[in-house]
Each structure stands twice: as C-alpha cells, then as structure tokens.
Amino acid sequence: MTPYEFVNKWRAVQLKESAFAKEHFLDLCALVDHPTPAQDDPAGHRFAFEMGVEKTGGGQGFADVAKLGYFGWEYKGKHADLDAAYRQLLLYREKLDNPPLLVVCDGERIEVHSNFTNTPPRTVVLTLDDLLTPTGMDHLRAVFYTPERFRGEQTVAQVTEQAAREFARLAEHLRATEPDPTRIAHFLIRLLFVLFAEDIQLLPGGLFTRLVDAGRTHPDRFTHQLRQLFQEMASGGLFGEHPIRHFNGGLFDSDDVLPLDHAGLVILHHIAGLDWGGIEPSILGTLFERSLDPSKRAQLGAHYTSRDDILLIVEPVLMAPLRRTWQAARQEAESDMQRRDAQIEAWQQRSDRTADAKRAQIMRLNTQSVAAVTALLDGVLAQVRAVRVLDPACGSGNFLYMALRRLLDLEKEIIAFAAATGVGGMLP
C-alpha cells in the first residue's frame, strides 16, 4: 500500500472505532512493510490485538494492539478524546512491560508518546497529510522498527535544572515587590503544583498555559482569573466551562495571589511552556529551595543531592530489610498455595468421596489457604505502612520524597501480588 492509497482510503472513512480499528492497523502494517500481528507472532504473546492486561490500580483491560518492547496502541473513534486513550494506556503500560512508546489514534491522527526511563516524554503527532511526507513516513516506520528514535536528547535532570533556573528568575522578580519570602514560596509552590497538574491532566489540558499567554497583555485580568482558579481548586467546581477537581491537603486554603506584571508573566509564560510531565520531583526540591534564597543562587544545579545519591542511602538502609521480609513472606505464601493446589488435586482424584464431599473439602482448603496468605501479606503491609523516616537535615524534602516513593512502590508490589493470587479483596 502506498501513502496516497492509505490516505485516500482513510480520509473518507467515518466508521465507529470498533468497525475500523483492526483494519486501520493492518493497513498501517502494509504501509510500512511490517508483518501483521498474526504473521509476526502467531501465538500472540508479544505482538497481538486485544492483549489482555491488569490495569494499574486493579481491574482487567485490553490494549487494542501491543508489540512488547515497542509500543502499546489504543484506538478511539474519529474526533474522540485522544487524551482519554492516552490515560488508558498509562494504566496498562506496566503490564505491557513499559513499552518505549504509547500510541493513540482516531483513524485520522496518530499521537506517539515516548515512555523512556529517565528521559522527558515527547509527543509526535502524525496526521494523514503528514503521512504524505518523507518525514511523516519516517516517524511511522520508527514506531514499528526503531522506537529509540523517539528518545529525547535531554535527561530528566537537565530539564529539571532548566525549570528551576526559570523559577529562580521568577522568585528574584517577585522579591523586588514582595518582602515576605514565605509568601513568595507559598505562591511559587502553588504555581509549581498547577503546572504539574496541567501536564498530567489533573487540570483541563492547556488551561493554565492559556491564562498565562493571555495575561501577558492583561496582567490585572490574570491576577483575578488565577485567584478564581485557586478558589475552584480548593473546593471543586467550574472555571468558565471547565470542570475543576477538588484538590485537598490545604495547599489552596486561600486565594492569595501575588500580582505579576508583564515582565513576570513573560517569565511565567516561558516556564509554562516547559514539559512539566517530564520533570523529576525528587531533585526539584533542592533547586527550588535555592532559587528562593539569593545567597545560594550560585549553587543552583551544582550541588543538589541527586536521585541516585539519595538511593545509596535509602536502598540499603530502609528498603533492603523490608524487601527481605517481603520475599520471605512471598515464598511462604507461594508454598502454601502450592500445597493447597496439590491437596485439591488429590481430593479431586479420590473415588471414595461424593461430589458434595469433595466440594466441601476443596472449599475448606481454599478458605484456609486464603486466610493464611492474607495474614502473611497483611503483616508485611502493616510493617511497610508503619515505617517512619526521619530526615534530620529538613531541607528540600528530596530524601523524604524518594523514601516515600520506594515505600509506595513496595506496597503496590505486595497489593498486586495479592490481587494476582485472589486475596486482594481481603486486605485492608
């Protein structure tokens, strides 16, 4: 199939997602001269339509197409919300072995989102018209053959340092008119949170960026609108036609806003244009702390405690003992289930018991096993959840952030094991 044949065919199609998705993907395979899923992997283990996955957070789902090690692919109907399709793939990606690319498509538009570790995500959009160009076809072939080409050049640390430097400029600008550093810090933390929330779709996509863009010519209007946005984030409601979620925790406990003039909004506009979904919170704390303190500006980006340095302490001191406990409990749980399965099989083979007696005994064995495994996992979870971490330096919070993240990762691993073994609903 040629690009012109593909584009002419699919520009005219107005079918629903379920009616066109598989044929569209097969045509893409023909377009880039790639084997179809059935040709490349007849068993359907690594390249298949409707690849079954367990969603992050629980539940069963199906990725429309997945090629392990390359991409997860989700379709939506024409002109549907592709952000929703992307959020769906985010729930699947761990069970798809974290593919380097997450692709969403509505038949006319293909969005390729990179998913590389320690690299800020990139998004490449391919329209039907793009597929008539050498560059567009090159991008499409890379999805199937060379996903590494979508890896960004900057590392997460480099992008984060750039963001912190921009925040340092904004903090310095605010200090010219606001003498209270605590008030400046609180305001900047709110802006920081809003930027993250916008890029991970907790706020309507592009909402805050559009406010900043318009505010450069109307600073007073921006101050009023930002105050309104903070009010809605404190309780949940509507900002214009946009529904706003309730953000608890006290960060938006007031609508206090520091006024920004044109120069300040130009800085904020530059900050808002960065990819906040790709910025690493674990090192931003130190950089942000130093951006507020003029005496420490020379250290910016030079002496922060990196994620890897923090893990040199967190892993052996905090996590290694907990992981040993978890591995021992997991082995005991697996042994218990193996013994139960062997006993159930033996009972099923017995000819001296009625079917009712067999069912009753199998139910008892299952109940006993579930109770034993639940007690094991409950004990480990209680130990993980009871951990308290002290950071005597009490600086940027990076150490506490990384410790909490590792503890939550372990908690998630235990809960996922419980769900896979059928006892997830028994855990607190």
C-alpha positions as CSV (number, residue, x, y, z in Angstrom):
1,M,0.0,0.0,0.0
2,T,1.3,3.5,-0.9
3,P,0.9,6.5,1.3
4,Y,-1.6,8.0,-1.2
5,E,-3.7,4.9,-1.2
6,F,-3.7,4.8,2.6
7,V,-4.6,8.5,3.0
8,N,-7.4,8.4,0.3
9,K,-9.0,5.4,1.9
10,W,-8.9,6.6,5.5
11,R,-9.8,10.2,4.9
12,A,-13.2,9.1,3.7
13,V,-13.9,6.5,6.4
14,Q,-16.5,7.6,9.1
15,L,-16.9,4.2,10.8
16,K,-17.0,3.8,14.6
17,E,-13.9,2.7,16.4
18,S,-14.9,-1.0,16.7
19,A,-15.6,-1.1,13.0
20,F,-12.4,0.3,11.7
21,A,-9.6,-0.1,14.2
22,K,-8.2,-3.5,13.2
23,E,-8.4,-2.9,9.5
24,H,-6.7,0.5,10.0
25,F,-3.8,-1.1,11.9
26,L,-3.4,-3.8,9.3
27,D,-3.2,-1.2,6.6
28,L,-0.5,0.6,8.6
29,C,1.5,-2.6,8.7
30,A,1.2,-2.8,4.9
31,L,2.1,0.8,4.6
32,V,5.4,0.3,6.4
33,D,6.0,-3.2,5.1
34,H,5.8,-4.8,8.6
35,P,4.3,-8.2,9.3
36,T,0.8,-8.2,10.8
37,P,0.4,-9.4,14.4
38,A,-0.7,-12.9,13.3
39,Q,2.1,-13.2,10.8
40,D,4.8,-12.0,13.2
41,D,3.6,-13.7,16.3
42,P,1.0,-16.5,15.7
43,A,0.9,-17.3,19.4
44,G,0.1,-13.7,20.3
45,H,2.5,-13.5,23.2
46,R,4.4,-10.4,22.2
47,F,2.5,-8.8,19.3
48,A,-1.3,-9.1,19.2
49,F,-4.6,-7.4,19.0
50,E,-6.7,-7.1,22.3
51,M,-3.7,-8.0,24.5
52,G,-5.2,-8.6,28.0
53,V,-3.6,-6.7,30.9
54,E,-4.3,-5.9,34.5
55,K,-4.8,-2.2,35.0
56,T,-2.6,-0.3,37.4
57,G,-4.8,0.1,40.4
58,G,-6.8,-3.0,39.7
59,G,-9.2,-4.4,37.1
60,Q,-8.8,-6.1,33.7
61,G,-8.4,-4.3,30.4
62,F,-7.3,-4.9,26.9
63,A,-4.8,-2.9,24.9
64,D,-6.1,-2.6,21.3
65,V,-2.7,-3.6,19.9
66,A,0.6,-4.2,21.7
67,K,4.1,-5.1,20.4
68,L,6.1,-5.7,23.5
69,G,9.4,-3.8,23.6
70,Y,8.0,-1.4,21.0
71,F,4.5,0.1,21.7
72,G,1.1,-0.1,23.3
73,W,-1.6,1.2,20.9
74,E,-5.1,2.4,21.7
75,Y,-7.8,3.4,19.3
76,K,-10.7,5.9,19.7
77,G,-13.4,6.9,17.3
78,K,-12.8,9.8,14.9
79,H,-12.5,13.2,16.6
80,A,-12.8,11.5,20.0
81,D,-10.7,12.4,23.1
82,L,-7.2,11.0,22.5
83,D,-6.1,12.3,25.9
84,A,-8.5,9.7,27.4
85,A,-7.0,7.0,25.3
86,Y,-3.5,8.0,26.5
87,R,-4.7,7.9,30.1
88,Q,-6.0,4.4,29.4
89,L,-2.6,3.3,28.1
90,L,-0.9,4.7,31.2
91,L,-3.0,2.2,33.2
92,Y,-1.8,-0.6,31.0
93,R,1.9,0.2,30.5
94,E,3.4,-1.7,33.4
95,K,1.7,-4.9,32.4
96,L,2.9,-4.3,28.8
97,D,6.5,-4.3,30.2
98,N,6.7,-0.5,30.0
99,P,7.0,-0.2,26.2
100,P,9.1,2.7,24.9
101,L,6.1,4.2,23.0
102,L,2.4,4.7,23.9
103,V,0.4,5.4,20.7
104,V,-3.2,6.7,20.4
105,C,-5.1,7.0,17.2
106,D,-8.5,8.1,15.9
107,G,-8.0,7.0,12.3
108,E,-7.0,10.4,11.1
109,R,-4.5,11.4,13.7
110,I,-1.7,9.3,15.3
111,E,-0.1,10.6,18.6
112,V,3.1,8.9,19.6
113,H,4.1,9.5,23.2
114,S,7.6,8.4,24.3
115,N,7.8,6.4,27.6
116,F,11.6,6.1,28.2
117,T,13.0,5.9,31.7
118,N,14.9,9.0,32.9
119,T,14.0,10.9,29.7
120,P,11.3,13.5,29.5
121,P,8.3,12.3,27.4
122,R,7.9,13.6,23.9
123,T,4.8,13.6,21.7
124,V,4.9,13.4,17.9
125,V,1.7,13.9,16.0
126,L,1.1,12.4,12.6
127,T,-1.9,13.5,10.6
128,L,-3.0,11.9,7.3
129,D,-1.3,14.8,5.5
130,D,1.9,14.1,7.4
131,L,1.9,10.5,6.0
132,L,2.3,12.0,2.5
133,T,5.7,13.5,3.5
134,P,9.0,11.6,3.9
135,T,9.4,12.9,7.5
136,G,5.9,11.6,8.5
137,M,6.6,8.2,7.0
138,D,10.0,8.1,8.6
139,H,8.3,8.7,12.0
140,L,5.7,6.0,11.3
141,R,8.3,3.4,10.4
142,A,10.3,4.2,13.5
143,V,7.2,3.3,15.7
144,F,7.3,-0.3,14.2
145,Y,11.1,-0.7,13.8
146,T,13.2,1.8,15.8
147,P,11.3,3.3,18.7
148,E,14.6,4.5,20.2
149,R,14.5,7.4,17.7
150,F,11.8,9.0,19.8
151,R,14.0,9.2,22.9
152,G,14.6,12.8,23.9
153,E,18.1,14.3,23.9
154,Q,17.8,15.9,27.3
155,T,17.8,13.9,30.6
156,V,15.2,14.5,33.2
157,A,17.8,16.1,35.4
158,Q,18.7,18.6,32.7
159,V,15.1,19.6,32.1
160,T,14.5,19.9,35.8
161,E,17.5,22.2,36.2
162,Q,16.2,24.3,33.4
163,A,12.9,24.6,35.1
164,A,14.5,25.5,38.4
165,R,16.6,28.3,36.8
166,E,13.4,29.8,35.4
167,F,11.8,29.6,38.8
168,A,14.9,31.4,40.2
169,R,14.3,34.2,37.8
170,L,10.7,34.5,38.8
171,A,11.5,34.4,42.5
172,E,14.0,37.2,42.0
173,H,11.5,39.2,40.1
174,L,8.9,38.8,42.9
175,R,11.4,39.8,45.6
176,A,11.6,43.3,44.1
177,T,8.0,44.0,45.2
178,E,7.2,41.4,47.9
179,P,9.4,41.4,51.1
180,D,7.9,38.2,52.7
181,P,9.9,35.2,51.4
182,T,7.4,32.8,52.9
183,R,4.5,34.3,50.9
184,I,6.7,34.1,47.7
185,A,7.5,30.5,48.4
186,H,3.8,29.6,49.0
187,F,2.8,31.3,45.8
188,L,5.5,29.6,43.7
189,I,4.7,26.2,45.2
190,R,1.1,26.7,44.1
191,L,2.3,27.6,40.6
192,L,4.5,24.6,40.6
193,F,1.6,22.3,41.5
194,V,-0.7,23.8,38.9
195,L,2.0,23.3,36.2
196,F,2.3,19.6,37.1
197,A,-1.5,19.2,37.4
198,E,-2.0,20.6,33.9
199,D,0.6,18.4,32.2
200,I,-0.7,15.2,33.8
201,Q,-4.4,16.1,33.0
202,L,-5.5,16.7,36.6
203,L,-6.4,20.1,35.2
204,P,-8.0,20.6,31.8
205,G,-5.3,20.4,29.2
206,G,-3.7,23.8,28.4
207,L,-6.0,25.8,30.7
208,F,-3.3,27.4,32.8
209,T,-1.0,27.9,29.9
210,R,-3.7,29.8,28.0
211,L,-4.3,32.0,31.1
212,V,-0.6,32.9,31.2
213,D,-0.5,33.6,27.5
214,A,-3.5,35.9,27.6
215,G,-2.2,37.5,30.8
216,R,0.9,39.0,29.2
217,T,-1.3,41.7,27.7
218,H,-3.7,41.9,30.7
219,P,-1.8,41.4,33.9
220,D,-4.7,42.6,36.2
221,R,-7.1,40.2,34.5
222,F,-4.6,37.3,35.0
223,T,-4.4,38.0,38.8
224,H,-8.2,37.9,39.0
225,Q,-8.5,34.7,37.0
226,L,-5.7,33.0,38.9
227,R,-7.5,33.8,42.2
228,Q,-10.7,32.3,40.8
229,L,-8.8,29.1,39.7
230,F,-7.3,28.7,43.2
231,Q,-10.8,29.1,44.7
232,E,-12.2,26.3,42.5
233,M,-9.2,24.0,43.1
234,A,-9.8,24.4,46.9
235,S,-13.4,23.1,46.7
236,G,-14.0,21.7,43.2
237,G,-16.4,23.4,40.8
238,L,-16.4,25.2,37.4
239,F,-13.9,27.6,35.9
240,G,-15.7,29.0,33.0
241,E,-17.0,25.9,31.1
242,H,-14.2,23.7,32.6
243,P,-14.9,21.4,35.5
244,I,-12.2,21.7,38.2
245,R,-11.4,18.9,40.6
246,H,-11.2,19.3,44.4
247,F,-7.5,19.4,45.4
248,N,-7.3,18.6,49.1
249,G,-4.4,19.0,51.5
250,G,-4.5,22.7,52.3
251,L,-2.3,24.0,49.5
252,F,-5.2,26.1,48.2
253,D,-6.6,27.0,51.5
254,S,-6.7,30.7,50.4
255,D,-7.0,32.5,47.1
256,D,-3.9,34.6,47.9
257,V,-2.2,35.6,44.6
258,L,0.9,37.8,44.1
259,P,0.4,40.2,41.3
260,L,2.6,39.7,38.3
261,D,3.4,42.5,35.8
262,H,4.2,42.0,32.2
263,A,7.8,41.1,32.8
264,G,6.9,38.5,35.4
265,L,4.3,37.0,33.1
266,V,6.8,36.7,30.3
267,I,9.0,34.6,32.7
268,L,6.0,32.5,33.8
269,H,5.0,32.0,30.1
270,H,8.4,30.5,29.4
271,I,8.1,28.3,32.5
272,A,4.6,27.1,31.4
273,G,6.0,26.1,28.0
274,L,8.3,23.5,29.6
275,D,7.3,19.9,29.6
276,W,6.3,19.6,33.3
277,G,5.2,16.0,32.9
278,G,8.9,15.2,32.3
279,I,10.4,17.0,35.3
280,E,11.7,14.9,38.2
281,P,10.3,16.0,41.6
282,S,13.0,14.2,43.5
283,I,15.6,16.8,42.6
284,L,13.4,19.8,42.1
285,G,13.1,20.4,45.8
286,T,16.8,21.4,46.3
287,L,16.8,23.5,43.1
288,F,13.6,25.2,44.1
289,E,14.8,25.9,47.7
290,R,18.0,27.5,46.3
291,S,16.0,29.5,43.8
292,L,14.3,31.3,46.7
293,D,17.5,32.1,48.6
294,P,19.6,34.8,46.8
295,S,22.7,33.7,48.9
296,K,22.5,30.2,47.3
297,R,21.9,31.1,43.7
298,A,25.5,30.3,42.7
299,Q,24.9,26.7,43.8
300,L,21.9,26.2,41.6
301,G,22.2,23.0,39.7
302,A,25.7,22.4,41.0
303,H,25.4,20.7,44.4
304,Y,22.0,19.2,44.7
305,T,21.7,15.7,46.1
306,S,20.7,13.6,43.1
307,R,18.2,10.8,43.0
308,D,20.9,8.2,42.6
309,D,22.9,9.6,45.6
310,I,19.7,9.5,47.8
311,L,19.1,5.9,46.8
312,L,22.6,5.0,48.0
313,I,21.2,5.5,51.5
314,V,17.5,4.7,51.0
315,E,18.0,1.3,49.3
316,P,20.4,-0.5,51.8
317,V,19.2,1.2,55.0
318,L,15.5,1.4,54.5
319,M,14.4,-0.8,51.7
320,A,16.7,-3.9,51.8
321,P,15.4,-5.1,55.2
322,L,11.8,-4.6,54.1
323,R,12.4,-6.4,50.8
324,R,13.9,-9.4,52.6
325,T,10.8,-9.6,54.8
326,W,8.6,-9.4,51.8
327,Q,10.5,-12.0,49.8
328,A,10.3,-14.4,52.7
329,A,6.6,-13.8,53.1
330,R,6.0,-14.2,49.4
331,Q,7.9,-17.5,49.2
332,E,5.9,-18.8,52.2
333,A,2.6,-17.7,50.5
334,E,3.5,-19.4,47.2
335,S,4.5,-22.6,49.1
336,D,1.2,-22.5,50.9
337,M,-0.8,-22.1,47.7
338,Q,1.2,-24.9,46.0
339,R,0.4,-27.3,48.9
340,R,-3.3,-26.3,48.7
341,D,-3.3,-26.9,44.9
342,A,-1.7,-30.4,45.4
343,Q,-4.3,-31.2,48.1
344,I,-7.2,-30.1,45.9
345,E,-5.9,-32.2,43.0
346,A,-5.6,-35.2,45.3
347,W,-9.1,-34.7,46.6
348,Q,-10.5,-34.4,43.0
349,Q,-8.9,-37.7,42.1
350,R,-10.5,-39.6,45.1
351,S,-13.1,-42.1,44.2
352,D,-14.3,-42.8,47.8
353,R,-15.9,-39.4,48.3
354,T,-19.1,-37.9,46.9
355,A,-19.0,-34.8,44.7
356,D,-20.6,-32.8,47.5
357,A,-17.9,-34.0,50.0
358,K,-15.2,-33.1,47.5
359,R,-16.6,-29.6,47.0
360,A,-16.9,-29.1,50.7
361,Q,-13.3,-30.1,51.3
362,I,-12.0,-28.0,48.4
363,M,-13.8,-25.0,49.8
364,R,-12.3,-25.6,53.3
365,L,-8.8,-25.9,51.8
366,N,-9.3,-22.7,49.8
367,T,-10.6,-20.8,52.8
368,Q,-7.7,-22.0,55.0
369,S,-5.2,-21.0,52.3
370,V,-6.7,-17.6,51.7
371,A,-6.8,-16.9,55.4
372,A,-3.1,-17.9,55.8
373,V,-1.9,-15.9,52.8
374,T,-4.0,-12.9,53.8
375,A,-2.4,-12.9,57.3
376,L,1.1,-13.1,55.8
377,L,0.5,-10.3,53.4
378,D,-1.4,-8.2,55.9
379,G,1.6,-8.5,58.3
380,V,4.1,-7.3,55.7
381,L,1.8,-4.4,54.6
382,A,1.4,-3.3,58.2
383,Q,5.2,-3.3,58.6
384,V,5.7,-1.3,55.4
385,R,3.0,1.2,56.3
386,A,4.3,1.6,59.9
387,V,7.7,2.8,58.7
388,R,8.6,6.4,59.8
389,V,11.5,8.1,58.1
390,L,13.5,10.9,59.7
391,D,15.3,13.5,57.6
392,P,17.3,15.5,60.2
393,A,18.6,17.9,57.5
394,C,15.0,19.0,56.9
395,G,15.9,20.8,53.7
396,S,14.2,20.4,50.3
397,G,12.4,17.2,51.2
398,N,14.1,15.2,48.4
399,F,15.2,12.4,50.8
400,L,11.7,12.0,52.2
401,Y,10.2,12.1,48.7
402,M,12.4,9.3,47.4
403,A,11.9,7.2,50.6
404,L,8.1,7.6,50.3
405,R,8.2,6.7,46.6
406,R,10.1,3.5,47.3
407,L,7.8,2.5,50.2
408,L,4.7,3.1,48.0
409,D,6.3,1.0,45.2
410,L,6.8,-1.9,47.6
411,E,3.3,-1.5,48.9
412,K,2.0,-1.6,45.3
413,E,4.0,-4.7,44.6
414,I,2.5,-6.5,47.6
415,I,-1.0,-5.5,46.7
416,A,-0.5,-6.6,43.1
417,F,0.7,-10.0,44.2
418,A,-2.4,-10.2,46.5
419,A,-4.7,-9.4,43.6
420,A,-3.0,-12.0,41.3
421,T,-3.4,-14.7,44.0
422,G,-7.1,-13.9,44.6
423,V,-6.8,-12.4,48.1
424,G,-6.6,-8.7,47.2
425,G,-10.2,-8.1,48.4
426,M,-9.2,-9.4,51.9
427,L,-6.5,-6.8,52.5
428,P,-7.2,-3.6,54.4
